[in-house]
């Protein structure tokens, strides 16, 4: 699996990425979290990992497996995003989410924007402890197209996004 070398390259390239200010982003209706306010916005740089599997028709197809990303604030690493999906802050607070809404990315190569309901809290008191919703916005890259040839094969696709963490007012 080539995830670790790809992630190292992504982290290096991430320093060169220009961020779009999440506060200036128009949120699609499907992602609106009424009655909630932002607690924190973090930029993510990483990869979407896919696995070649047999689909319901018996054909090989790429299936999303997991994200692997570094969460950044003010140019400094403050956490990570991984399978679950889950987000872990350096203060030890961890949340897990479930997709509640989607909107298409800006281009055909961009993964969808998401609204995720927080379904689990772990790790004690921290900045993510009161978070109830996560919005994934401003996505760039991450989508994998095309056929796969060997079951069990993995492919990583670079992506970036902003994650807005919200809580009830």
C-alpha positions as CSV (number, residue, x, y, z in Angstrom):
1,X,0.0,0.0,0.0
2,X,1.5,3.4,-1.0
3,X,-0.4,5.6,1.5
4,X,2.5,6.6,3.7
5,X,4.8,7.9,0.9
6,X,1.8,9.7,-0.7
7,X,0.8,11.3,2.6
8,X,4.4,12.5,3.1
9,X,4.3,14.1,-0.3
10,X,0.9,15.6,0.4
11,X,2.1,17.2,3.6
12,X,5.0,18.8,1.8
13,X,2.7,20.0,-1.0
14,X,0.2,21.2,1.5
15,X,2.4,24.0,2.6
16,X,2.1,25.4,-0.9
17,X,-1.7,25.2,-1.0
18,X,-3.7,28.5,-1.1
19,X,-6.7,28.3,1.3
20,X,-10.1,29.7,0.7
21,X,-11.4,31.4,3.8
22,X,-14.2,29.2,5.1
23,X,-16.0,32.2,6.6
24,X,-16.5,33.6,3.1
25,X,-17.9,30.3,1.6
26,X,-21.6,30.1,0.7
27,X,-22.9,26.9,2.3
28,X,-25.4,24.9,0.1
29,X,-28.8,24.3,1.6
30,X,-28.2,20.6,2.1
31,X,-25.3,21.4,4.5
32,X,-26.9,24.2,6.6
33,X,-26.8,23.5,10.3
34,X,-29.7,25.6,11.6
35,X,-29.4,26.7,15.2
36,X,-25.7,25.9,15.4
37,X,-22.6,28.2,15.4
38,X,-19.0,27.5,14.3
39,X,-16.6,26.5,17.1
40,X,-13.5,25.9,14.9
41,X,-12.5,25.7,11.3
42,X,-9.5,23.5,10.3
43,X,-7.9,23.0,6.9
44,X,-7.1,19.3,5.9
45,X,-4.4,18.1,3.6
46,X,-4.2,14.4,2.9
47,X,-5.5,11.6,0.7
48,X,-8.7,9.7,0.1
49,X,-7.9,6.0,0.0
50,X,-9.7,3.6,-2.3
51,X,-9.7,-0.2,-2.6
52,X,-10.4,-2.3,-5.6
53,X,-13.3,-4.6,-4.7
54,X,-16.0,-6.7,-6.5
55,X,-19.3,-4.8,-6.7
56,X,-22.8,-6.2,-6.5
57,X,-22.7,-7.1,-10.2
58,X,-19.5,-9.1,-9.8
59,X,-17.3,-6.4,-11.5
60,X,-14.2,-4.9,-10.0
61,X,-14.7,-1.2,-8.9
62,X,-12.9,1.3,-6.7
63,X,-14.6,1.6,-3.3
64,X,-13.8,4.4,-0.9
65,X,-12.0,3.0,2.1
66,X,-10.8,5.9,4.3
67,X,-9.5,9.4,4.6
68,X,-6.0,10.1,5.9
69,X,-5.4,13.8,6.5
70,X,-3.6,16.3,8.7
71,X,-5.6,19.1,10.3
72,X,-4.0,22.5,10.2
73,X,-4.7,25.8,11.9
74,X,-2.5,28.9,11.3
75,X,0.1,26.8,9.4
76,X,0.5,24.4,12.3
77,X,-0.6,20.7,12.6
78,X,-3.3,20.5,15.3
79,X,-4.9,17.1,14.6
80,X,-5.8,14.4,12.2
81,X,-8.7,13.0,10.3
82,X,-9.2,9.3,9.6
83,X,-11.5,6.4,9.1
84,X,-14.9,6.5,10.9
85,X,-14.9,9.2,9.9
86,X,-13.2,10.7,12.9
87,X,-11.4,13.9,13.8
88,X,-8.8,14.1,16.6
89,X,-7.5,17.4,18.0
90,X,-4.1,17.7,19.7
91,X,-5.9,18.4,23.0
92,X,-7.2,14.8,23.0
93,X,-10.8,15.4,22.1
94,X,-12.1,13.0,19.4
95,X,-15.4,13.0,17.5
96,X,-16.9,10.5,15.0
97,X,-19.5,11.4,12.4
98,X,-22.2,10.1,10.1
99,X,-23.2,11.8,6.8
100,X,-26.4,13.7,6.9
101,X,-26.2,15.8,3.7
102,X,-24.1,16.2,0.5
103,X,-23.4,18.7,-2.2
104,X,-21.3,18.4,-5.3
105,X,-17.7,19.6,-5.3
106,X,-16.6,22.6,-7.5
107,X,-15.1,20.4,-10.2
108,X,-15.5,16.8,-11.4
109,X,-12.3,15.9,-9.6
110,X,-13.4,17.2,-6.2
111,X,-15.0,15.0,-3.6
112,X,-18.4,16.0,-2.3
113,X,-19.0,18.6,0.4
114,X,-20.6,17.0,3.4
115,X,-22.7,17.7,6.5
116,X,-22.0,15.1,9.2
117,X,-23.8,14.6,12.4
118,X,-21.5,13.9,15.3
119,X,-22.4,10.5,16.7
120,X,-19.6,9.9,19.2
121,X,-17.3,11.9,21.6
122,X,-14.1,10.5,23.2
123,X,-10.9,11.6,24.7
124,X,-12.1,13.9,27.4
125,X,-12.8,17.7,27.5
126,X,-11.4,19.6,24.6
127,X,-12.2,21.9,21.7
128,X,-14.3,19.2,20.0
129,X,-16.2,18.1,23.1
130,X,-19.3,20.1,22.4
131,X,-19.3,19.8,18.6
132,X,-22.6,18.4,17.2
133,X,-22.1,18.9,13.4
134,X,-19.1,18.9,11.0
135,X,-19.2,20.5,7.5
136,X,-16.7,19.5,4.9
137,X,-16.4,22.4,2.4
138,X,-14.0,23.9,-0.1
139,X,-12.9,20.4,-1.3
140,X,-10.2,20.1,-3.9
141,X,-9.3,16.7,-5.5
142,X,-9.8,13.3,-3.8
143,X,-12.1,11.7,-6.4
144,X,-10.9,8.5,-8.1
145,X,-12.3,7.6,-11.5
146,X,-11.6,4.6,-13.9
147,X,-11.4,0.9,-13.7
148,X,-9.4,-1.2,-11.3
149,X,-7.8,-4.4,-12.3
150,X,-6.8,-6.4,-9.2
151,X,-9.0,-7.0,-6.2
152,X,-7.2,-5.8,-3.0
153,X,-5.3,-3.1,-4.9
154,X,-5.2,0.4,-3.1
155,X,-5.0,3.8,-4.6
156,X,-4.6,7.2,-2.8
157,X,-5.8,10.5,-4.3
158,X,-4.6,13.8,-2.9
159,X,-7.3,16.1,-1.5
160,X,-7.8,19.1,0.7
161,X,-10.8,20.5,2.4
162,X,-11.9,22.8,5.2
163,X,-13.8,21.2,8.1
164,X,-16.1,23.5,10.0
165,X,-17.0,22.2,13.5
166,X,-20.3,23.5,14.9
167,X,-22.2,23.2,18.1
168,X,-25.8,24.0,19.1
169,X,-26.4,27.6,20.2
